[in-house]
Amino acid sequence: MLSNYYRDIQLFRYNAQSGIIYIFASDELQIVIPRNGDWRFLDEAQL
């Protein structure tokens, strides 16, 4: 989805212990994908 809209992925991180993938594409676009695959946008209020 990100590459279709020409968004550069600036950071991609995978935590092997928890199975969580974190994608940072811009300050406004941050995505978390847990092991079950139900992705969500990262809300800065939860940090």
C-alpha positions in Angstrom: 0.0 0.0 0.0 2.8 2.5 0.9 4.7 1.8 -2.3 1.6 2.3 -4.4 1.3 5.9 -3.1 5.0 6.5 -3.5 5.7 6.8 0.2 9.3 6.0 1.3 9.6 3.6 4.1 12.1 5.4 6.4 12.2 2.7 9.1 11.2 -1.0 9.2 11.7 -2.9 12.4 10.7 -6.4 13.4 10.7 -7.6 17.0 11.3 -11.3 16.9 10.3 -11.9 20.6 6.9 -10.2 20.3 6.4 -10.8 16.5 5.5 -7.1 16.0 6.4 -5.2 12.8 6.8 -1.4 13.0 6.8 0.7 9.9 7.7 4.5 9.9 6.9 6.2 6.6 6.6 9.8 7.9 5.7 11.7 11.0 2.0 11.3 10.1 2.2 7.7 8.9 3.3 5.1 11.4 1.9 1.5 11.3 2.2 -1.4 13.8 1.5 -4.9 12.7 1.1 -7.5 15.5 1.6 -11.2 15.0 -2.1 -11.7 14.2 -1.9 -9.4 11.2 -4.5 -6.8 12.3 -2.5 -3.7 11.4 -3.2 -0.3 12.9 -1.9 3.2 12.7 0.3 4.1 15.7 -1.4 6.8 17.8 1.2 9.2 19.4 -1.1 9.5 22.5 -0.3 5.8 23.3 3.5 6.4 23.4 
